[in-house]
């Protein structure tokens, strides 16, 4: 009888907590991308399930958003897994924090669920340029990202690993803000671009309307080689390989080039992250609602299914080698939904 009373009291407390519908903030990156879809979906289902009211805010610099979550100033943020790794070591954009403070802040972060922020990095060029392989960007001008940030660093690494060429030596890298990236490609200010994208990418129909485009996979021998495999296993990276047929929706104006009908590239694992002190019941309810409504999320946009929403396999999500952990409430939600959660994803507390 005492046990029944205790269970009843706990249920009443949980119900009472959610009856108040806490208001949470959720920050994400550029509109139209994976983190946008994820944030808006969580806000929608949290309201529908009467879990919380979530105020989503886009166009944010995620390096700052993640720090604000770690400091308890923001409730949820889209977190590229590489940012967790860099913060935990006080590196890159978190260099000013120092190793000790960076590690302290990173230890406050917990993941609700992972996904891929992009399908991968793509080499594209108008067919009229004659660029139909990675080696042919030698001596060319290539858009490889905005002036600073992870996209630029990754694009430079992808080019170097595939061709041996370095920005400013083997090719002329062109950096410009994302808002102008389409314009400089369309007016042929650059010969090619190496840029991240989803599948389908919102920018591809715009570019393809102006001429036939070559879209080039990383060659199999390079991708399977020691250097590329080390890169794919680095914190913040994960392999992306899929049939060329999955790009057929672009039509005849996009010529996909691969030697074996498989497209190979690198992707960036993301997550929606919270502070470790978020109420366990709230974190569990948010994660459970996310898992429950994954099919609905896939229907929201054509590229959602390719971003692996609703999967927790660490070989695809790469949380463990970056040191990122799930929230305890999230662990319970995944396991109760029938998923196997790797021990290395589970927090000590």
MARTOR-201341 format. One record per residue (C-alpha): residue number from 0; x, y, z. Coordinates in pm, whole numbers, plus 50000, padded with zeros to 5 digits. Each point is the difference from the previous one (the first is absolute). Layout:
BEGIN
<pt><num>NUM</num><east>X</east><north>Y</north><up>Z</up></pt>
...
***
This chain:
BEGIN
<pt><num>0</num><east>50000</east><north>50000</north><up>50000</up></pt>
<pt><num>1</num><east>50286</east><north>50235</north><up>50087</up></pt>
<pt><num>2</num><east>50168</east><north>49926</north><up>49664</up></pt>
<pt><num>3</num><east>49676</east><north>50079</north><up>49815</up></pt>
<pt><num>4</num><east>49967</east><north>50329</north><up>50186</up></pt>
<pt><num>5</num><east>50359</east><north>50093</north><up>49910</up></pt>
<pt><num>6</num><east>49942</east><north>49923</north><up>49628</up></pt>
<pt><num>7</num><east>49679</east><north>50200</north><up>50008</up></pt>
<pt><num>8</num><east>50174</east><north>50296</north><up>50161</up></pt>
<pt><num>9</num><east>50281</east><north>49991</north><up>49742</up></pt>
<pt><num>10</num><east>49747</east><north>49992</north><up>49717</up></pt>
<pt><num>11</num><east>49815</east><north>50297</north><up>50146</up></pt>
<pt><num>12</num><east>50325</east><north>50196</north><up>50029</up></pt>
<pt><num>13</num><east>50096</east><north>49927</north><up>49639</up></pt>
<pt><num>14</num><east>49652</east><north>50088</north><up>49875</up></pt>
<pt><num>15</num><east>50006</east><north>50320</north><up>50203</up></pt>
<pt><num>16</num><east>50340</east><north>50096</north><up>49858</up></pt>
<pt><num>17</num><east>49888</east><north>49959</north><up>49640</up></pt>
<pt><num>18</num><east>49663</east><north>50161</north><up>50067</up></pt>
<pt><num>19</num><east>50196</east><north>50322</north><up>50045</up></pt>
<pt><num>20</num><east>50140</east><north>49963</north><up>49647</up></pt>
<pt><num>21</num><east>50352</east><north>50138</north><up>50051</up></pt>
<pt><num>22</num><east>50121</east><north>50245</north><up>49738</up></pt>
<pt><num>23</num><east>50335</east><north>49906</north><up>49846</up></pt>
<pt><num>24</num><east>50233</east><north>50171</north><up>49752</up></pt>
<pt><num>25</num><east>50152</east><north>49810</north><up>49706</up></pt>
<pt><num>26</num><east>50267</east><north>50149</north><up>49772</up></pt>
<pt><num>27</num><east>50105</east><north>49866</north><up>49659</up></pt>
<pt><num>28</num><east>50211</east><north>50101</north><up>49701</up></pt>
<pt><num>29</num><east>49894</east><north>50109</north><up>49652</up></pt>
<pt><num>30</num><east>49632</east><north>49975</north><up>49903</up></pt>
<pt><num>31</num><east>49913</east><north>49711</north><up>49772</up></pt>
<pt><num>32</num><east>50270</east><north>49764</north><up>50126</up></pt>
<pt><num>33</num><east>49997</east><north>49691</north><up>50216</up></pt>
<pt><num>34</num><east>50020</east><north>50186</north><up>50330</up></pt>
<pt><num>35</num><east>49707</east><north>50221</north><up>49894</up></pt>
<pt><num>36</num><east>49780</east><north>49701</north><up>49919</up></pt>
<pt><num>37</num><east>50100</east><north>49831</north><up>50325</up></pt>
<pt><num>38</num><east>49929</east><north>50304</north><up>50219</up></pt>
<pt><num>39</num><east>49663</east><north>50082</north><up>49844</up></pt>
<pt><num>40</num><east>49894</east><north>49636</north><up>50017</up></pt>
<pt><num>41</num><east>50084</east><north>49977</north><up>50370</up></pt>
<pt><num>42</num><east>49806</east><north>50321</north><up>50071</up></pt>
<pt><num>43</num><east>49698</east><north>49863</north><up>49815</up></pt>
<pt><num>44</num><east>49990</east><north>49660</north><up>50165</up></pt>
<pt><num>45</num><east>50083</east><north>50135</north><up>50348</up></pt>
<pt><num>46</num><east>49695</east><north>50227</north><up>49974</up></pt>
<pt><num>47</num><east>49780</east><north>49723</north><up>49858</up></pt>
<pt><num>48</num><east>50101</east><north>49761</north><up>50279</up></pt>
<pt><num>49</num><east>49959</east><north>50279</north><up>50259</up></pt>
<pt><num>50</num><east>50361</east><north>49963</north><up>50115</up></pt>
<pt><num>51</num><east>50130</east><north>50353</north><up>49953</up></pt>
<pt><num>52</num><east>49973</east><north>50320</north><up>49801</up></pt>
<pt><num>53</num><east>50321</east><north>50039</north><up>49800</up></pt>
<pt><num>54</num><east>50104</east><north>50333</north><up>49853</up></pt>
<pt><num>55</num><east>50224</east><north>49929</north><up>49699</up></pt>
<pt><num>56</num><east>50256</east><north>50252</north><up>49879</up></pt>
<pt><num>57</num><east>50190</east><north>49949</north><up>49675</up></pt>
<pt><num>58</num><east>50302</east><north>50151</north><up>49829</up></pt>
<pt><num>59</num><east>50211</east><north>49959</north><up>50313</up></pt>
<pt><num>60</num><east>50375</east><north>49945</north><up>50027</up></pt>
<pt><num>61</num><east>50007</east><north>49657</north><up>50157</up></pt>
<pt><num>62</num><east>50338</east><north>50043</north><up>50166</up></pt>
<pt><num>63</num><east>49833</east><north>50266</north><up>50215</up></pt>
<pt><num>64</num><east>49669</east><north>49814</north><up>50037</up></pt>
<pt><num>65</num><east>50172</east><north>49690</north><up>50138</up></pt>
<pt><num>66</num><east>50195</east><north>50204</north><up>50252</up></pt>
<pt><num>67</num><east>49677</east><north>50163</north><up>50114</up></pt>
<pt><num>68</num><east>49843</east><north>49658</north><up>50057</up></pt>
<pt><num>69</num><east>50306</east><north>49894</north><up>50198</up></pt>
<pt><num>70</num><east>49970</east><north>50319</north><up>50208</up></pt>
<pt><num>71</num><east>49628</east><north>49943</north><up>50061</up></pt>
<pt><num>72</num><east>49890</east><north>50305</north><up>49798</up></pt>
<pt><num>73</num><east>49829</east><north>49808</north><up>49714</up></pt>
<pt><num>74</num><east>49797</east><north>49681</north><up>50043</up></pt>
<pt><num>75</num><east>50067</east><north>49814</north><up>49673</up></pt>
<pt><num>76</num><east>50232</east><north>50055</north><up>49705</up></pt>
<pt><num>77</num><east>50100</east><north>49820</north><up>49684</up></pt>
<pt><num>78</num><east>50349</east><north>49869</north><up>50071</up></pt>
<pt><num>79</num><east>50244</east><north>49882</north><up>49733</up></pt>
<pt><num>80</num><east>50181</east><north>49720</north><up>50183</up></pt>
<pt><num>81</num><east>50336</east><north>50152</north><up>49907</up></pt>
<pt><num>82</num><east>49913</east><north>50306</north><up>50211</up></pt>
<pt><num>83</num><east>49966</east><north>49781</north><up>50308</up></pt>
<pt><num>84</num><east>50344</east><north>49854</north><up>49933</up></pt>
<pt><num>85</num><east>50158</east><north>50342</north><up>49945</up></pt>
<pt><num>86</num><east>49838</east><north>50153</north><up>50309</up></pt>
<pt><num>87</num><east>50107</east><north>49709</north><up>50217</up></pt>
<pt><num>88</num><east>50362</east><north>50072</north><up>49909</up></pt>
<pt><num>89</num><east>49983</east><north>50377</north><up>49976</up></pt>
<pt><num>90</num><east>50091</east><north>49991</north><up>49631</up></pt>
<pt><num>91</num><east>49898</east><north>50193</north><up>49688</up></pt>
<pt><num>92</num><east>49717</east><north>50244</north><up>50068</up></pt>
<pt><num>93</num><east>50027</east><north>49914</north><up>50370</up></pt>
<pt><num>94</num><east>50371</east><north>50072</north><up>50025</up></pt>
<pt><num>95</num><east>49936</east><north>50308</north><up>50215</up></pt>
<pt><num>96</num><east>49831</east><north>49782</north><up>50262</up></pt>
<pt><num>97</num><east>50311</east><north>49796</north><up>50061</up></pt>
<pt><num>98</num><east>50008</east><north>49624</north><up>50049</up></pt>
<pt><num>99</num><east>49879</east><north>49995</north><up>50361</up></pt>
<pt><num>100</num><east>49701</east><north>50234</north><up>49952</up></pt>
<pt><num>101</num><east>49915</east><north>49837</north><up>49668</up></pt>
<pt><num>102</num><east>49993</east><north>49655</north><up>50157</up></pt>
<pt><num>103</num><east>49787</east><north>50130</north><up>50287</up></pt>
<pt><num>104</num><east>49740</east><north>50149</north><up>49764</up></pt>
<pt><num>105</num><east>49996</east><north>49700</north><up>49767</up></pt>
<pt><num>106</num><east>49932</east><north>49772</north><up>50297</up></pt>
<pt><num>107</num><east>49668</east><north>50184</north><up>50040</up></pt>
<pt><num>108</num><east>49874</east><north>49900</north><up>49654</up></pt>
<pt><num>109</num><east>49777</east><north>49700</north><up>49932</up></pt>
<pt><num>110</num><east>49843</east><north>49872</north><up>49677</up></pt>
<pt><num>111</num><east>49630</east><north>49928</north><up>49952</up></pt>
<pt><num>112</num><east>50039</east><north>49842</north><up>49655</up></pt>
<pt><num>113</num><east>50257</east><north>50006</north><up>49719</up></pt>
<pt><num>114</num><east>49957</east><north>50048</north><up>49624</up></pt>
<pt><num>115</num><east>50204</east><north>50110</north><up>49701</up></pt>
<pt><num>116</num><east>50007</east><north>50372</north><up>49935</up></pt>
<pt><num>117</num><east>50071</east><north>49944</north><up>49630</up></pt>
<pt><num>118</num><east>50013</east><north>49715</north><up>49751</up></pt>
<pt><num>119</num><east>50361</east><north>50086</north><up>49922</up></pt>
<pt><num>120</num><east>50251</east><north>50223</north><up>49824</up></pt>
<pt><num>121</num><east>49965</east><north>50018</north><up>49623</up></pt>
<pt><num>122</num><east>50230</east><north>50101</north><up>49712</up></pt>
<pt><num>123</num><east>49796</east><north>50166</north><up>49728</up></pt>
<pt><num>124</num><east>50089</east><north>50190</north><up>49683</up></pt>
<pt><num>125</num><east>49825</east><north>50093</north><up>49678</up></pt>
<pt><num>126</num><east>50073</east><north>49736</north><up>49737</up></pt>
<pt><num>127</num><east>50122</east><north>50277</north><up>49771</up></pt>
<pt><num>128</num><east>50304</east><north>50050</north><up>50227</up></pt>
<pt><num>129</num><east>50124</east><north>49651</north><up>49922</up></pt>
<pt><num>130</num><east>50028</east><north>49919</north><up>50371</up></pt>
<pt><num>131</num><east>49876</east><north>49642</north><up>50025</up></pt>
<pt><num>132</num><east>50244</east><north>49872</north><up>50263</up></pt>
<pt><num>133</num><east>50158</east><north>50130</north><up>50319</up></pt>
<pt><num>134</num><east>50346</east><north>50021</north><up>49845</up></pt>
<pt><num>135</num><east>49876</east><north>50248</north><up>49741</up></pt>
<pt><num>136</num><east>49952</east><north>50276</north><up>50255</up></pt>
<pt><num>137</num><east>50378</east><north>50049</north><up>49992</up></pt>
<pt><num>138</num><east>50071</east><north>50360</north><up>49913</up></pt>
<pt><num>139</num><east>49630</east><north>50093</north><up>50017</up></pt>
<pt><num>140</num><east>49803</east><north>50236</north><up>50222</up></pt>
<pt><num>141</num><east>49782</east><north>49806</north><up>50243</up></pt>
<pt><num>142</num><east>49736</east><north>50124</north><up>50243</up></pt>
<pt><num>143</num><east>50070</east><north>49807</north><up>50320</up></pt>
<pt><num>144</num><east>49788</east><north>50171</north><up>50262</up></pt>
<pt><num>145</num><east>49951</east><north>50319</north><up>50201</up></pt>
<pt><num>146</num><east>50304</east><north>50194</north><up>50126</up></pt>
<pt><num>147</num><east>50011</east><north>49808</north><up>50329</up></pt>
<pt><num>148</num><east>49855</east><north>49692</north><up>50160</up></pt>
<pt><num>149</num><east>49968</east><north>49626</north><up>49984</up></pt>
<pt><num>150</num><east>49871</east><north>49982</north><up>49642</up></pt>
<pt><num>151</num><east>50313</east><north>50169</north><up>49866</up></pt>
<pt><num>152</num><east>50234</east><north>49781</north><up>50203</up></pt>
<pt><num>153</num><east>49823</east><north>49682</north><up>49893</up></pt>
<pt><num>154</num><east>49986</east><north>50101</north><up>49632</up></pt>
<pt><num>155</num><east>50373</east><north>50074</north><up>50001</up></pt>
<pt><num>156</num><east>50069</east><north>49663</north><up>50164</up></pt>
<pt><num>157</num><east>49780</east><north>49814</north><up>49750</up></pt>
<pt><num>158</num><east>50183</east><north>50162</north><up>49707</up></pt>
<pt><num>159</num><east>50344</east><north>49936</north><up>50148</up></pt>
<pt><num>160</num><east>49928</east><north>49636</north><up>50082</up></pt>
<pt><num>161</num><east>49851</east><north>49931</north><up>49657</up></pt>
<pt><num>162</num><east>50241</east><north>50194</north><up>49780</up></pt>
<pt><num>163</num><east>50306</east><north>50092</north><up>50208</up></pt>
<pt><num>164</num><east>49931</east><north>50365</north><up>49917</up></pt>
<pt><num>165</num><east>50006</east><north>50280</north><up>50255</up></pt>
<pt><num>166</num><east>49802</east><north>50324</north><up>49998</up></pt>
<pt><num>167</num><east>50216</east><north>50278</north><up>49854</up></pt>
<pt><num>168</num><east>50251</east><north>49761</north><up>49844</up></pt>
<pt><num>169</num><east>49835</east><north>49727</north><up>49795</up></pt>
<pt><num>170</num><east>49676</east><north>50197</north><up>49952</up></pt>
<pt><num>171</num><east>49862</east><north>50343</north><up>50085</up></pt>
<pt><num>172</num><east>49746</east><north>49973</north><up>50278</up></pt>
<pt><num>173</num><east>49718</east><north>50254</north><up>49993</up></pt>
<pt><num>174</num><east>49823</east><north>50075</north><up>50329</up></pt>
<pt><num>175</num><east>49674</east><north>50189</north><up>50016</up></pt>
<pt><num>176</num><east>49691</east><north>50006</north><up>50223</up></pt>
<pt><num>177</num><east>49738</east><north>49735</north><up>49934</up></pt>
<pt><num>178</num><east>49753</east><north>50261</north><up>49879</up></pt>
<pt><num>179</num><east>50225</east><north>50074</north><up>49702</up></pt>
<pt><num>180</num><east>50119</east><north>49647</north><up>49926</up></pt>
<pt><num>181</num><east>49742</east><north>49932</north><up>49729</up></pt>
<pt><num>182</num><east>50064</east><north>50333</north><up>49827</up></pt>
<pt><num>183</num><east>50374</east><north>49948</north><up>49956</up></pt>
<pt><num>184</num><east>49939</east><north>49651</north><up>49861</up></pt>
<pt><num>185</num><east>49731</east><north>50120</north><up>49760</up></pt>
<pt><num>186</num><east>50206</east><north>50288</north><up>49862</up></pt>
<pt><num>187</num><east>50304</east><north>49771</north><up>49962</up></pt>
<pt><num>188</num><east>50214</east><north>50199</north><up>50244</up></pt>
<pt><num>189</num><east>50118</east><north>49656</north><up>50112</up></pt>
<pt><num>190</num><east>50071</east><north>49691</north><up>49793</up></pt>
<pt><num>191</num><east>49867</east><north>49754</north><up>50257</up></pt>
<pt><num>192</num><east>49869</east><north>49970</north><up>50354</up></pt>
<pt><num>193</num><east>50057</east><north>49760</north><up>50286</up></pt>
<pt><num>194</num><east>49715</east><north>50058</north><up>50240</up></pt>
<pt><num>195</num><east>49777</east><north>49816</north><up>50247</up></pt>
<pt><num>196</num><east>49646</east><north>49910</north><up>49910</up></pt>
<pt><num>197</num><east>49701</east><north>49781</north><up>50068</up></pt>
<pt><num>198</num><east>49842</east><north>49764</north><up>49747</up></pt>
<pt><num>199</num><east>49823</east><north>50165</north><up>49833</up></pt>
<pt><num>200</num><east>50185</east><north>50327</north><up>50049</up></pt>
<pt><num>201</num><east>49782</east><north>50311</north><up>49981</up></pt>
<pt><num>202</num><east>50260</east><north>50180</north><up>49791</up></pt>
<pt><num>203</num><east>50048</east><north>49734</north><up>49731</up></pt>
<pt><num>204</num><east>49688</east><north>50079</north><up>49788</up></pt>
<pt><num>205</num><east>50107</east><north>50367</north><up>49994</up></pt>
<pt><num>206</num><east>50349</east><north>49916</north><up>49875</up></pt>
<pt><num>207</num><east>49890</east><north>49728</north><up>49759</up></pt>
<pt><num>208</num><east>49748</east><north>50232</north><up>49834</up></pt>
<pt><num>209</num><east>50299</east><north>50192</north><up>49856</up></pt>
<pt><num>210</num><east>50180</east><north>49702</north><up>49845</up></pt>
<pt><num>211</num><east>50094</east><north>49636</north><up>50034</up></pt>
<pt><num>212</num><east>50190</east><north>49922</north><up>50321</up></pt>
<pt><num>213</num><east>50253</east><north>49729</north><up>50077</up></pt>
<pt><num>214</num><east>49960</east><north>49867</north><up>50356</up></pt>
<pt><num>215</num><east>50307</east><north>49794</north><up>50091</up></pt>
<pt><num>216</num><east>50042</east><north>49728</north><up>50261</up></pt>
<pt><num>217</num><east>50323</east><north>49948</north><up>50188</up></pt>
<pt><num>218</num><east>50179</east><north>49715</north><up>49815</up></pt>
<pt><num>219</num><east>49962</east><north>49662</north><up>50167</up></pt>
<pt><num>220</num><east>50375</east><north>49936</north><up>50033</up></pt>
<pt><num>221</num><east>50054</east><north>50334</north><up>50171</up></pt>
<pt><num>222</num><east>49695</east><north>49968</north><up>50228</up></pt>
<pt><num>223</num><east>50103</east><north>49650</north><up>50111</up></pt>
<pt><num>224</num><east>50364</east><north>50099</north><up>50043</up></pt>
<pt><num>225</num><east>50176</east><north>50046</north><up>50333</up></pt>
<pt><num>226</num><east>49996</east><north>50382</north><up>50000</up></pt>
<pt><num>227</num><east>49631</east><north>50031</north><up>49914</up></pt>
<pt><num>228</num><east>49897</east><north>49730</north><up>50248</up></pt>
<pt><num>229</num><east>50191</east><north>50179</north><up>50275</up></pt>
<pt><num>230</num><east>49821</east><north>50322</north><up>49905</up></pt>
<pt><num>231</num><east>49659</east><north>49827</north><up>49999</up></pt>
<pt><num>232</num><east>50068</east><north>49872</north><up>50350</up></pt>
<pt><num>233</num><east>50110</east><north>50334</north><up>50141</up></pt>
<pt><num>234</num><east>49777</east><north>50165</north><up>50261</up></pt>
<pt><num>235</num><east>49715</east><north>50181</north><up>49828</up></pt>
<pt><num>236</num><east>50014</east><north>49798</north><up>49677</up></pt>
<pt><num>237</num><east>49817</east><north>49692</north><up>49875</up></pt>
<pt><num>238</num><east>50001</east><north>49812</north><up>49668</up></pt>
<pt><num>239</num><east>49725</east><north>50070</north><up>49748</up></pt>
<pt><num>240</num><east>49952</east><north>49743</north><up>49724</up></pt>
<pt><num>241</num><east>49683</east><north>49936</north><up>49803</up></pt>
<pt><num>242</num><east>49887</east><north>49885</north><up>49651</up></pt>
<pt><num>243</num><east>50032</east><north>50254</north><up>49719</up></pt>
<pt><num>244</num><east>49636</east><north>49917</north><up>49922</up></pt>
<pt><num>245</num><east>49901</east><north>50201</north><up>50309</up></pt>
<pt><num>246</num><east>50106</east><north>50313</north><up>49809</up></pt>
<pt><num>247</num><east>49795</east><north>49916</north><up>49690</up></pt>
<pt><num>248</num><east>49725</east><north>50242</north><up>50101</up></pt>
<pt><num>249</num><east>50217</east><north>50289</north><up>49877</up></pt>
<pt><num>250</num><east>49935</east><north>49892</north><up>49642</up></pt>
<pt><num>251</num><east>50213</east><north>50016</north><up>49687</up></pt>
<pt><num>252</num><east>50154</east><north>50338</north><up>50076</up></pt>
<pt><num>253</num><east>50207</east><north>49855</north><up>50285</up></pt>
<pt><num>254</num><east>50258</east><north>49742</north><up>49892</up></pt>
<pt><num>255</num><east>50105</east><north>49790</north><up>50301</up></pt>
<pt><num>256</num><east>50349</east><north>49859</north><up>49954</up></pt>
<pt><num>257</num><east>50115</east><north>49686</north><up>50184</up></pt>
<pt><num>258</num><east>50194</east><north>49696</north><up>49884</up></pt>
<pt><num>259</num><east>49769</east><north>49743</north><up>50161</up></pt>
<pt><num>260</num><east>49656</east><north>50159</north><up>50045</up></pt>
<pt><num>261</num><east>50067</east><north>50084</north><up>50364</up></pt>
<pt><num>262</num><east>50044</east><north>50356</north><up>50122</up></pt>
<pt><num>263</num><east>50265</east><north>50053</north><up>50269</up></pt>
<pt><num>264</num><east>50058</east><north>50303</north><up>50218</up></pt>
<pt><num>265</num><east>50018</east><north>50110</north><up>50365</up></pt>
<pt><num>266</num><east>49715</east><north>50118</north><up>50220</up></pt>
<pt><num>267</num><east>49973</east><north>50199</north><up>50322</up></pt>
<pt><num>268</num><east>49816</east><north>49835</north><up>50291</up></pt>
<pt><num>269</num><east>49781</east><north>50241</north><up>50195</up></pt>
<pt><num>270</num><east>49776</east><north>49972</north><up>50305</up></pt>
<pt><num>271</num><east>49749</east><north>50200</north><up>50197</up></pt>
<pt><num>272</num><east>50171</east><north>50061</north><up>50332</up></pt>
<pt><num>273</num><east>49891</east><north>50116</north><up>50344</up></pt>
<pt><num>274</num><east>50156</east><north>50072</north><up>50339</up></pt>
<pt><num>275</num><east>50063</east><north>49695</north><up>50218</up></pt>
<pt><num>276</num><east>49778</east><north>50155</north><up>50269</up></pt>
<pt><num>277</num><east>49691</east><north>49994</north><up>49779</up></pt>
<pt><num>278</num><east>49730</east><north>49811</north><up>50189</up></pt>
<pt><num>279</num><east>50035</east><north>49631</north><up>49918</up></pt>
<pt><num>280</num><east>49629</east><north>49957</north><up>49941</up></pt>
<pt><num>281</num><east>49994</east><north>50295</north><up>49761</up></pt>
<pt><num>282</num><east>50302</east><north>49878</north><up>49803</up></pt>
<pt><num>283</num><east>49844</east><north>49654</north><up>49979</up></pt>
<pt><num>284</num><east>49665</east><north>50136</north><up>49886</up></pt>
<pt><num>285</num><east>50158</east><north>50217</north><up>49729</up></pt>
<pt><num>286</num><east>50210</east><north>49711</north><up>49870</up></pt>
<pt><num>287</num><east>49711</east><north>49753</north><up>50012</up></pt>
<pt><num>288</num><east>49781</east><north>50242</north><up>49806</up></pt>
<pt><num>289</num><east>50276</east><north>50046</north><up>49742</up></pt>
<pt><num>290</num><east>50034</east><north>49622</north><up>49953</up></pt>
<pt><num>291</num><east>49624</east><north>49953</north><up>49983</up></pt>
<pt><num>292</num><east>49959</east><north>50258</north><up>49723</up></pt>
<pt><num>293</num><east>50304</east><north>49923</north><up>49780</up></pt>
<pt><num>294</num><east>49778</east><north>49881</north><up>49713</up></pt>
<pt><num>295</num><east>49822</east><north>50335</north><up>50005</up></pt>
<pt><num>296</num><east>50335</east><north>50180</north><up>49998</up></pt>
<pt><num>297</num><east>50104</east><north>49806</north><up>49689</up></pt>
<pt><num>298</num><east>49691</east><north>50130</north><up>49822</up></pt>
<pt><num>299</num><east>50083</east><north>50364</north><up>50070</up></pt>
<pt><num>300</num><east>50277</east><north>50032</north><up>49743</up></pt>
<pt><num>301</num><east>50151</east><north>49771</north><up>49735</up></pt>
<pt><num>302</num><east>50348</east><north>50009</north><up>50153</up></pt>
<pt><num>303</num><east>49901</east><north>49907</north><up>50357</up></pt>
<pt><num>304</num><east>50018</east><north>49622</north><up>49953</up></pt>
<pt><num>305</num><east>50358</east><north>50026</north><up>49875</up></pt>
<pt><num>306</num><east>50109</east><north>50175</north><up>50320</up></pt>
<pt><num>307</num><east>49943</east><north>49687</north><up>50210</up></pt>
<pt><num>308</num><east>49748</east><north>50149</north><up>50242</up></pt>
<pt><num>309</num><east>49887</east><north>49724</north><up>50234</up></pt>
<pt><num>310</num><east>50327</east><north>49804</north><up>49997</up></pt>
<pt><num>311</num><east>50238</east><north>49956</north><up>50292</up></pt>
<pt><num>312</num><east>50274</east><north>49776</north><up>49851</up></pt>
<pt><num>313</num><east>50333</east><north>50155</north><up>50100</up></pt>
<pt><num>314</num><east>50167</east><north>49884</north><up>49677</up></pt>
<pt><num>315</num><east>49779</east><north>50252</north><up>49824</up></pt>
<pt><num>316</num><east>49973</east><north>50262</north><up>50273</up></pt>
<pt><num>317</num><east>50358</east><north>50008</north><up>50135</up></pt>
<pt><num>318</num><east>49916</east><north>50130</north><up>50347</up></pt>
<pt><num>319</num><east>50240</east><north>49773</north><up>50184</up></pt>
<pt><num>320</num><east>50333</east><north>50097</north><up>49850</up></pt>
<pt><num>321</num><east>49913</east><north>50365</north><up>50067</up></pt>
<pt><num>322</num><east>49909</east><north>49916</north><up>50361</up></pt>
<pt><num>323</num><east>49639</east><north>50123</north><up>49975</up></pt>
<pt><num>324</num><east>49739</east><north>49833</north><up>50223</up></pt>
<pt><num>325</num><east>49623</east><north>49962</north><up>49994</up></pt>
<pt><num>326</num><east>49785</east><north>50146</north><up>50278</up></pt>
<pt><num>327</num><east>49891</east><north>49726</north><up>50246</up></pt>
<pt><num>328</num><east>49637</east><north>50072</north><up>49910</up></pt>
<pt><num>329</num><east>50087</east><north>49962</north><up>49634</up></pt>
<pt><num>330</num><east>50169</east><north>49665</north><up>50065</up></pt>
<pt><num>331</num><east>49682</east><north>49873</north><up>50165</up></pt>
<pt><num>332</num><east>49783</east><north>50124</north><up>49713</up></pt>
<pt><num>333</num><east>50214</east><north>49830</north><up>49733</up></pt>
<pt><num>334</num><east>50023</east><north>49672</north><up>50191</up></pt>
<pt><num>335</num><east>49629</east><north>49991</north><up>50082</up></pt>
<pt><num>336</num><east>49930</east><north>50054</north><up>49629</up></pt>
<pt><num>337</num><east>50200</east><north>49682</north><up>49930</up></pt>
<pt><num>338</num><east>50333</east><north>50148</north><up>49888</up></pt>
<pt><num>339</num><east>50344</east><north>49879</north><up>50107</up></pt>
<pt><num>340</num><east>50199</east><north>50289</north><up>50146</up></pt>
<pt><num>341</num><east>50377</east><north>49953</north><up>50001</up></pt>
<pt><num>342</num><east>50153</east><north>50012</north><up>50348</up></pt>
<pt><num>343</num><east>50242</east><north>50270</north><up>49887</up></pt>
<pt><num>344</num><east>49702</east><north>50232</north><up>49936</up></pt>
<pt><num>345</num><east>49872</east><north>49966</north><up>50356</up></pt>
<pt><num>346</num><east>50101</east><north>50260</north><up>50260</up></pt>
<pt><num>347</num><east>50144</east><north>49899</north><up>50336</up></pt>
<pt><num>348</num><east>49726</east><north>50206</north><up>50161</up></pt>
***
